[in-house]
Amino acid sequence: MTPGPDLQQLINTIKTDAGSDDELEQLATAAATISELTTTGDAALGFFVDRARGSGKSWVEISAVLGVSKQAAHKRFADSWTARPAFERYTQRARSVVQAAADIARARNHDFIGTEHLLLGMYKEPGAIAAKVLVKHGITDESVLRAVDVESPAAEPSTEPKELDAENPPYTRRAAHVLQGAVGEALTLGHNYVGTEHLLLAFYRDQAGIATKILLEQGLDESAAWADIRAALEGFKK
């Protein structure tokens, strides 16, 4: 296992970042650094817990690996599968994708918003990183729609159509998990915002989701998505 920085290395880094010999300024820098490391560490651990859950591992198995009780593991990590998504960090494009997903669900006479709707919603922002990655791999809105028609067919119009609650959208458990997981993907990349690229990566946290199945069937695995997203982000830096 690759060792992390030892205590002295961490202290030296904090002193350098503080840029001052003042003890209070160094303390403030230390507090901010440790908080960031804790948040990133929790996000990294949550990422691998999500992967284990998405592959069908039980809370009993996960808790055994973590060395905690099943109840403790469930309490700490289960929220990412059930909590209401928070959109404070979402970019405008990412929010547009989420809104488009609701519109697509409504147009398909669905009274829920699933991962398939989120995937289709990405094409409403063709200039965003996620859509560009999808199109680069030949995954078009038409090909995705054909796959969605098989996996989650449009429903017949109801005589009493159900309106999606704008205040509390009916995300499926898996869709809510993707929306929450996108925040973790952003933290993994060291970003303080959530973009469409993070949403795309979050699909791979759950291999059983409809969107993930479609992406894999159409030739875009997680490693390829990561490589293209990193390349696109590097391009913005040049």
C-alpha positions as CSV (number, residue, x, y, z in Angstrom):
1,M,0.0,0.0,0.0
2,T,1.3,3.5,-0.9
3,P,2.0,5.3,2.4
4,G,0.5,8.7,3.0
5,P,2.4,11.7,4.3
6,D,3.8,11.2,7.8
7,L,3.2,13.6,10.6
8,Q,6.3,15.7,10.0
9,Q,5.5,16.0,6.3
10,L,2.0,17.1,7.1
11,I,3.3,19.7,9.6
12,N,5.8,21.1,7.1
13,T,3.1,21.3,4.4
14,I,0.8,23.2,6.7
15,K,3.6,25.6,7.7
16,T,4.4,26.2,4.1
17,D,0.7,26.8,3.2
18,A,0.3,29.2,6.1
19,G,3.1,31.4,4.7
20,S,3.6,32.9,8.2
21,D,5.3,32.1,11.5
22,D,2.3,33.4,13.4
23,E,1.0,30.5,15.5
24,L,-2.7,31.5,15.0
25,E,-2.4,31.7,11.3
26,Q,-0.7,28.3,11.2
27,L,-3.4,26.9,13.5
28,A,-6.1,28.2,11.1
29,T,-4.3,26.6,8.2
30,A,-4.0,23.4,10.0
31,A,-7.7,23.3,10.9
32,A,-8.7,24.0,7.3
33,T,-6.3,21.4,6.0
34,I,-7.4,18.7,8.4
35,S,-11.1,19.5,7.6
36,E,-10.4,19.1,3.9
37,L,-8.5,15.9,4.4
38,T,-11.3,14.5,6.6
39,T,-14.0,15.4,4.0
40,T,-11.9,13.9,1.1
41,G,-11.2,10.8,3.2
42,D,-14.8,10.3,4.0
43,A,-15.8,10.8,0.3
44,A,-13.1,8.3,-0.8
45,L,-14.3,5.7,1.7
46,G,-17.9,6.4,0.7
47,F,-17.0,5.9,-2.9
48,F,-15.8,2.3,-2.2
49,V,-18.7,1.5,0.1
50,D,-21.0,2.7,-2.8
51,R,-19.2,0.4,-5.2
52,A,-19.5,-2.5,-2.8
53,R,-23.2,-1.9,-2.3
54,G,-23.7,-1.4,-6.1
55,S,-22.2,-4.8,-6.8
56,G,-24.6,-6.5,-4.4
57,K,-22.4,-6.8,-1.2
58,S,-24.4,-6.8,2.0
59,W,-24.1,-4.4,5.0
60,V,-22.9,-7.4,7.0
61,E,-20.0,-8.0,4.6
62,I,-19.1,-4.3,4.4
63,S,-19.2,-3.8,8.1
64,A,-16.9,-6.8,8.6
65,V,-14.3,-5.3,6.3
66,L,-14.6,-1.9,8.0
67,G,-14.4,-3.4,11.5
68,V,-17.6,-1.8,12.7
69,S,-21.1,-3.1,13.5
70,K,-23.6,-3.4,10.7
71,Q,-25.7,-0.7,12.4
72,A,-22.7,1.7,12.5
73,A,-21.8,1.1,8.8
74,H,-25.5,1.5,7.7
75,K,-25.9,4.7,9.7
76,R,-22.8,6.3,8.3
77,F,-23.1,5.4,4.7
78,A,-26.7,4.5,3.9
79,D,-27.8,8.1,3.6
80,S,-26.2,8.3,0.1
81,W,-28.8,5.9,-1.1
82,T,-31.8,7.5,0.6
83,A,-31.1,11.2,1.4
84,R,-32.7,13.9,-0.6
85,P,-30.1,15.3,-3.1
86,A,-28.6,18.7,-2.4
87,F,-27.9,20.9,-5.4
88,E,-26.1,23.8,-3.8
89,R,-22.8,22.9,-5.6
90,Y,-24.4,22.0,-8.9
91,T,-23.4,24.1,-11.9
92,Q,-26.1,25.6,-14.1
93,R,-25.5,22.9,-16.7
94,A,-25.8,20.1,-14.2
95,R,-29.0,21.6,-12.9
96,S,-30.3,21.9,-16.4
97,V,-29.6,18.1,-16.9
98,V,-31.6,17.3,-13.7
99,Q,-34.5,19.5,-14.8
100,A,-34.4,18.0,-18.3
101,A,-34.6,14.5,-16.6
102,A,-37.8,15.6,-14.9
103,D,-39.2,16.9,-18.2
104,I,-38.3,13.6,-20.0
105,A,-39.9,11.5,-17.3
106,R,-43.1,13.6,-17.6
107,A,-43.1,13.3,-21.4
108,R,-42.8,9.5,-21.0
109,N,-45.7,9.4,-18.6
110,H,-43.6,8.3,-15.7
111,D,-44.3,9.4,-12.2
112,F,-40.7,8.8,-11.2
113,I,-37.3,10.1,-12.2
114,G,-34.7,7.4,-12.8
115,T,-31.1,7.1,-13.9
116,E,-32.4,6.6,-17.4
117,H,-34.0,10.0,-17.4
118,L,-30.8,11.6,-16.0
119,L,-28.8,10.0,-18.8
120,L,-31.2,11.2,-21.5
121,G,-31.1,14.6,-19.9
122,M,-27.4,15.0,-20.5
123,Y,-28.1,15.5,-24.2
124,K,-30.0,18.7,-23.4
125,E,-26.5,20.3,-22.6
126,P,-24.5,19.3,-25.7
127,G,-21.7,21.7,-24.9
128,A,-21.1,20.1,-21.5
129,I,-18.3,17.6,-20.8
130,A,-20.7,14.6,-20.2
131,A,-22.5,15.0,-23.5
132,K,-19.2,15.4,-25.4
133,V,-17.8,12.3,-23.8
134,L,-20.9,10.3,-24.7
135,V,-21.0,11.5,-28.3
136,K,-17.2,10.8,-28.7
137,H,-17.9,7.2,-28.0
138,G,-20.8,7.0,-30.4
139,I,-23.4,7.0,-27.6
140,T,-26.0,9.4,-29.1
141,D,-29.4,10.5,-27.7
142,E,-31.0,8.2,-30.3
143,S,-29.1,5.1,-29.3
144,V,-29.7,5.8,-25.6
145,L,-33.4,6.4,-26.2
146,R,-33.7,3.1,-28.1
147,A,-32.1,1.3,-25.1
148,V,-34.3,3.2,-22.6
149,D,-37.4,2.2,-24.6
150,V,-36.4,-1.5,-24.0
151,E,-35.4,-1.1,-20.3
152,S,-38.0,1.5,-19.2
153,P,-40.7,1.9,-21.8
154,A,-42.9,5.0,-21.9
155,A,-46.2,4.5,-20.1
156,E,-49.6,4.9,-21.6
157,P,-51.1,8.4,-21.0
158,S,-53.3,8.3,-17.9
159,T,-56.8,9.8,-17.8
160,E,-55.6,11.5,-14.6
161,P,-51.9,12.3,-15.3
162,K,-49.7,12.6,-12.3
163,E,-47.7,15.8,-12.0
164,L,-44.2,15.5,-10.7
165,D,-43.8,17.4,-7.4
166,A,-41.4,20.3,-8.1
167,E,-40.7,20.7,-4.4
168,N,-40.0,17.0,-3.8
169,P,-39.2,15.3,-7.1
170,P,-39.9,11.5,-7.0
171,Y,-36.3,10.3,-7.7
172,T,-35.9,6.6,-7.6
173,R,-33.5,5.3,-5.0
174,R,-30.8,4.7,-7.6
175,A,-31.3,8.2,-9.2
176,A,-31.0,9.9,-5.8
177,H,-27.9,7.8,-5.2
178,V,-26.3,9.1,-8.4
179,L,-27.2,12.7,-7.6
180,Q,-25.6,12.3,-4.1
181,G,-22.7,10.4,-5.5
182,A,-21.8,13.2,-8.0
183,V,-20.8,15.3,-5.0
184,G,-18.4,12.6,-3.9
185,E,-17.0,12.4,-7.5
186,A,-16.4,16.1,-7.4
187,L,-14.5,15.8,-4.1
188,T,-12.5,13.0,-5.5
189,L,-11.3,15.3,-8.3
190,G,-10.7,18.2,-5.9
191,H,-13.5,20.3,-7.2
192,N,-15.8,22.6,-5.2
193,Y,-18.6,22.3,-7.8
194,V,-20.7,19.5,-9.3
195,G,-20.8,19.4,-13.1
196,T,-22.2,17.0,-15.7
197,E,-18.9,15.1,-15.7
198,H,-19.4,14.2,-12.1
199,L,-22.9,13.0,-12.7
200,L,-21.6,10.8,-15.5
201,L,-19.0,9.3,-13.3
202,A,-21.5,8.8,-10.5
203,F,-23.5,6.3,-12.7
204,Y,-20.7,3.8,-12.3
205,R,-21.2,3.7,-8.5
206,D,-24.1,1.4,-9.0
207,Q,-23.6,-1.3,-11.7
208,A,-27.3,-2.3,-11.6
209,G,-28.7,1.1,-12.6
210,I,-30.4,1.3,-16.0
211,A,-28.1,4.2,-17.1
212,T,-25.0,2.2,-16.1
213,K,-26.2,-0.9,-18.0
214,I,-26.8,1.2,-21.1
215,L,-23.4,2.9,-20.9
216,L,-21.6,-0.4,-20.5
217,E,-23.6,-2.1,-23.3
218,Q,-22.8,0.8,-25.6
219,G,-19.1,0.7,-24.9
220,L,-18.3,3.3,-22.3
221,D,-16.8,1.8,-19.2
222,E,-15.7,3.7,-16.2
223,S,-12.0,3.8,-17.0
224,A,-12.7,5.3,-20.4
225,A,-15.1,7.8,-19.0
226,W,-12.4,8.8,-16.4
227,A,-9.7,9.2,-19.0
228,D,-11.9,11.4,-21.3
229,I,-13.1,13.6,-18.4
230,R,-9.6,14.1,-17.1
231,A,-8.4,15.0,-20.6
232,A,-11.3,17.5,-21.0
233,L,-10.5,19.1,-17.7
234,E,-6.8,19.4,-18.5
235,G,-7.8,21.1,-21.8
236,F,-9.6,23.8,-19.8
237,K,-6.3,24.5,-17.9
238,K,-4.3,25.2,-21.1
